[in-house]
């Protein structure tokens, strides 16, 4: 199964304000049901579990679930080692997600991509940049416990979910670098990482060489998330036509978000992050959101599921909600 259309959601009611801004018709969800980019592959269950849980019915803004995209073969039914054998599935999905995202933006809607492993990012932001004619003029805040900036030459795992940021910056396999057209999507000076606390030497060297701004977890704890995020926001808005937000759920403390593929000790606290996010909802330069690496099999008492709901409410609803 390659895609499942849903066309379910809640439409704008008479007199109701739109989310994000008056130029946006509604929020549109796209599921990326893939685990092929990871070593632990139950993340492919994430979008369907989120949709079928019914938790989106609590969202206080108009939304539509456009479709969920599936790989040509399920990682739950076929066993392949991480690495080149999985690349054709990832390449195909990234191209399809890019086209889907592009169509949403051109329809003056706000795309929210739900993953699935983070190899999706190579497709998400290619589609956004193409729709906005903003290639190398788009900003991205990458909230993650990891740097995701490996290439096949530096990765110890060969898992492609550790490579999408490098690909967006023009490094790595051409299948991920050139999803829609040749060349890097992002410039290093338009990117900020927040919450990093686990990485390898090779990817760290690449980002340092490029001059990408990284807020490690110790700096977040020292300054506070509010200060760090505001600095990052100012950074990615300079010289760009808009910006996006990529949230890997493993950026949060595993006690707050256990349902992830690659948990790391420590991490962000929702009570500090959610109120800060509530200031973005009227920002017309905020163009797209992705929330990735949701693994429902590892969740405990639906903590991660509820965190996703709270992220959506604080980022997109008219009235902020916090845990």
C-alpha positions as MATLAB code, in Angstrom:
seq = 'XXXXXXXXXXXXXXXXXXXXXXXXXXXXXXXXXXXXXXXXXXXXXXXXXXXXXXXXXXXXXXXXXXXXXXXXXXXXXXXXXXXXXXXXXXXXXXXXXXXXXXXXXXXXXXXXXXXXXXXXXXXXXXXXXXXXXXXXXXXXXXXXXXXXXXXXXXXXXXXXXXXXXXXXXXXXXXXXXXXXXXXXXXXXXXXXXXXXXXXXXXXXXXXXXXXXXXXXXXXXXXXXXXXXXXXXXXXXXXXXXXXXXXXXXXXXXXXXXXXXXXXXXXXXXXXXXXXXXXXXXXXXXXXXXXXXXXXXXXXXXXXXXXXXXXXXXXXXXXXXXXX';
ca = [
       0.000    0.000    0.000;
       1.605    3.275   -1.117;
      -0.811    5.826    0.339;
      -4.026    5.960    2.291;
      -6.159    9.080    1.796;
      -8.252   10.101    4.789;
      -9.789   13.500    4.026;
     -10.997   13.680    7.609;
     -10.727   16.569   10.015;
     -12.521   19.681   11.169;
     -13.323   22.544    8.811;
     -13.282   26.247    9.627;
     -16.521   27.361   11.204;
     -18.209   30.649   10.409;
     -16.473   33.528   12.155;
     -13.565   31.362   13.336;
      -9.986   32.608   13.072;
      -7.587   30.502   11.053;
      -4.466   29.042   12.667;
      -1.026   30.504   11.905;
      -2.358   33.476    9.974;
      -5.117   34.820    7.801;
      -3.403   33.576    4.630;
      -3.706   29.936    5.732;
      -6.880   27.977    4.973;
      -6.262   25.141    7.414;
      -3.694   22.773    8.905;
      -3.113   19.679    6.769;
      -1.567   16.495    8.179;
       0.533   14.109    6.106;
       1.708   10.828    7.602;
       5.106    9.327    6.788;
       4.760    5.682    7.813;
       8.357    4.571    7.535;
      10.873    2.886    9.766;
      13.316    2.021    6.994;
      15.660    4.837    7.952;
      16.087    3.549   11.503;
      17.439    0.486   13.248;
      14.304    0.149   15.418;
      11.529    0.323   12.838;
       8.257    0.470   14.733;
       8.204    4.213   14.022;
       6.368    3.245   10.835;
       3.324    2.645   13.062;
       3.362    6.204   14.400;
       1.103    8.088   11.946;
      -1.654    5.467   11.861;
      -1.634    5.116   15.634;
      -1.893    8.878   16.097;
      -4.742    9.149   13.614;
      -6.708    6.162   14.922;
      -6.272    7.194   18.570;
      -8.896    9.923   18.107;
      -6.734   12.408   19.965;
      -6.798   14.842   17.044;
     -10.492   15.411   17.714;
      -9.403   17.506   20.707;
      -7.584   19.995   18.482;
      -9.192   23.414   18.650;
      -8.293   24.517   15.127;
      -9.446   23.473   11.644;
      -7.470   20.571   10.244;
      -7.477   17.871    7.602;
      -5.599   14.583    7.446;
      -4.743   14.507    3.765;
      -3.018   11.134    3.501;
      -0.533    8.720    4.963;
       2.325    7.612    2.733;
       3.642    4.063    3.050;
       6.796    2.424    1.714;
       6.592   -0.082   -1.103;
       7.364   -2.766    1.485;
       6.714   -2.641    5.220;
       9.743   -2.874    7.481;
       7.628   -5.016    9.800;
       7.185   -7.640    7.092;
      10.626   -7.566    5.449;
      14.001   -7.739    7.171;
      16.888   -5.747    5.711;
      20.003   -4.438    7.444;
      20.449   -0.660    7.736;
      22.244    0.770    4.742;
      22.026    0.855    0.951;
      19.427   -1.915    0.660;
      16.880    0.303    2.414;
      17.661    3.419    0.369;
      15.228    2.760   -2.528;
      12.279    2.725   -0.098;
      13.446    5.928    1.571;
      14.190    7.716   -1.697;
      10.736    6.890   -3.052;
       8.977    8.048    0.117;
      10.976   11.270    0.359;
      10.067   12.176   -3.201;
       6.377   11.478   -2.564;
       6.324   13.435    0.700;
       8.029   16.351   -1.071;
       5.338   16.471   -3.762;
       2.578   16.169   -1.143;
       3.994   18.966    1.013;
       4.505   21.169   -2.034;
       0.864   20.798   -3.055;
      -0.353   21.687    0.454;
       1.654   24.904    0.569;
       0.589   25.922   -2.931;
      -3.001   25.486   -1.750;
      -2.312   28.045    1.017;
      -2.490   25.394    3.716;
      -0.071   24.662    6.556;
       1.593   21.212    6.357;
       2.245   19.117    9.453;
       4.244   15.974    8.731;
       3.945   13.123   11.222;
       6.644   10.423   11.207;
       7.921    7.856   10.984;
      11.709    8.010   11.060;
      13.540   11.250   10.376;
      14.780   10.349    6.924;
      11.518   12.117    5.980;
      13.204   15.480    6.526;
      15.090   15.186    3.244;
      11.719   15.184    1.500;
       9.743   17.531    3.755;
      12.005   20.528    3.400;
      12.729   19.932   -0.279;
       8.993   20.214   -0.867;
       8.643   23.315    1.301;
      11.569   25.115   -0.331;
      10.325   24.234   -3.813;
       6.806   25.490   -3.120;
       8.082   28.780   -1.708;
      10.836   29.193   -4.306;
      13.127   29.456   -1.305;
      15.921   26.998   -2.028;
      18.927   28.049    0.104;
      16.770   30.916    1.387;
      14.815   28.978    3.990;
      15.451   28.716    7.722;
      15.138   25.598    9.838;
      15.155   24.983   13.586;
      16.101   21.361   14.248;
      15.087   20.206   17.732;
      16.726   16.860   18.390;
      18.896   14.866   20.774;
      21.077   14.016   17.774;
      22.763   15.941   14.968;
      21.541   13.743   12.088;
      24.435   15.036    9.991;
      26.197   11.817    9.021;
      27.078   10.629    5.566;
      27.669    6.989    4.686;
      31.395    7.679    5.128;
      30.998    8.705    8.785;
      27.994    6.767   10.100;
      28.648    3.885   12.495;
      25.122    2.489   12.026;
      24.425    3.082    8.296;
      20.909    4.151    9.320;
      19.595    6.926    7.083;
      17.634    8.675    9.831;
      21.037    9.887   11.023;
      21.733   11.637    7.704;
      18.892   13.993    6.656;
      20.400   17.250    7.907;
      23.636   16.547    6.067;
      21.588   15.825    2.943;
      19.656   19.080    3.244;
      22.994   20.884    3.459;
      24.215   19.118    0.304;
      26.250   16.225    1.722;
      25.646   12.499    1.415;
      23.916   10.181   -1.019;
      22.576   11.993   -4.116;
      19.241   10.199   -3.621;
      18.678   12.233   -0.431;
      20.489   15.423   -1.466;
      18.641   15.783   -4.788;
      15.087   14.762   -3.910;
      13.395   17.201   -6.298;
      16.323   18.935   -7.954;
      20.082   19.011   -7.658;
      21.909   20.875   -4.930;
      21.528   21.709   -1.231;
      18.185   22.893    0.130;
      19.586   24.815    3.100;
      22.529   27.092    3.778;
      24.433   26.450    7.027;
      23.850   29.973    8.319;
      20.087   29.438    8.147;
      20.050   26.369   10.426;
      20.030   25.962   14.220;
      20.024   22.763   16.269;
      18.596   22.694   19.803;
      18.829   20.017   22.493;
      21.733   17.967   21.134;
      23.349   15.550   23.597;
      24.349   12.486   21.551;
      26.516   12.555   18.426;
      29.573   11.108   16.720;
      32.808   12.750   15.664;
      32.201   12.663   11.920;
      28.892   14.532   11.923;
      30.149   16.993   14.533;
      33.135   17.788   12.323;
      30.897   18.460    9.325;
      28.610   20.879   11.152;
      31.581   22.626   12.754;
      33.268   23.002    9.379;
      30.071   24.476    7.924;
      29.521   26.802   10.875;
      26.066   25.514   11.792;
      24.847   26.857   15.158;
      24.316   24.045   17.658;
      22.735   24.591   21.071;
      23.864   21.603   23.086;
      21.710   20.512   25.997;
      24.080   21.992   28.567;
      23.687   25.440   26.958;
      19.901   25.034   26.940;
      19.979   24.222   30.661;
      22.267   27.164   31.360;
      20.350   29.798   29.384;
      16.851   28.345   29.503;
      14.849   27.124   26.534;
      13.049   30.435   26.058;
      16.269   32.383   25.529;
      17.819   29.729   23.295;
      14.750   29.392   21.116;
      14.429   33.141   20.655;
      18.081   33.330   19.617;
      17.562   30.471   17.172;
      14.433   32.089   15.772;
      16.256   35.363   15.131;
      19.077   33.400   13.518;
      16.959   31.410   11.028;
      14.861   34.411   10.016;
      17.836   36.421    8.817;
      17.995   36.479    5.024;
      15.281   33.847    4.538;
      11.791   33.667    3.019;
      10.398   31.796    5.992;
      11.345   29.030    8.385;
      10.200   25.635    9.567;
      10.378   23.554   12.716;
      11.561   19.942   12.799;
      10.903   18.202   16.123;
      12.374   14.802   16.834;
      10.508   13.602   19.913;
      13.720   12.185   21.361;
      14.750   15.781   22.050;
      12.542   15.505   25.129;
      13.479   13.726   28.317;
      12.601   10.016   27.916;
      10.550   10.223   31.108;
       8.343   12.749   29.309;
       8.455   11.099   25.857;
       9.252    7.377   26.141;
       7.651    6.509   22.788;
      10.658    7.206   20.564;
      13.105    5.122   18.572;
      16.370    6.451   20.028;
      15.875    7.814   23.558;
      18.711    9.740   25.221;
      18.978   10.577   28.946;
      18.207   14.146   29.923;
      16.508   16.371   27.425;
      13.886   19.062   27.138;
      10.979   19.450   29.538;
       7.540   20.050   27.995;
       6.604   22.525   30.742;
       9.462   24.773   29.573;
       9.032   24.245   25.834;
       5.274   24.439   25.291;
       4.699   28.031   26.514;
       7.516   29.239   24.253;
       6.009   27.519   21.233;
       2.685   29.237   21.831;
       4.161   32.477   20.486;
       4.605   31.090   16.960;
       0.979   30.635   16.017;
       0.530   34.099   14.487;
       3.932   34.172   12.783;
       3.321   34.293    9.032;
       6.944   33.332    8.335;
       6.406   29.956   10.071;
       5.727   27.748    7.046;
       5.751   24.063    8.055;
       6.128   21.639   10.942;
       7.301   18.063   11.217;
       7.132   15.820   14.281;
       9.069   12.602   13.873;
      10.344    9.372   15.428;
       7.084    8.530   17.234;
       7.170    4.852   18.246;
       3.825    3.898   19.845;
       5.139    0.448   20.822;
       7.535    2.102   23.280;
       5.098    4.613   24.714;
       3.999    4.417   28.349;
       0.501    5.491   29.370;
       0.271    7.426   26.087;
       2.685   10.070   27.413;
       4.238   10.669   24.008;
       0.870   10.688   22.285;
      -0.367   13.401   24.635;
       2.860   15.332   24.148;
       2.238   15.388   20.395;
      -1.251   16.742   21.053;
       0.139   19.452   23.344;
       2.809   20.419   20.821;
       0.135   20.842   18.152;
      -2.126   22.849   20.427;
       0.607   25.215   21.546;
       2.083   25.697   18.102;
      -1.155   26.016   16.144;
      -4.193   26.692   18.353;
      -5.497   30.156   19.099;
      -5.331   29.528   22.831;
      -2.184   27.912   24.225;
      -2.428   24.696   26.208;
       0.291   23.250   28.430;
       0.765   20.102   30.449;
];
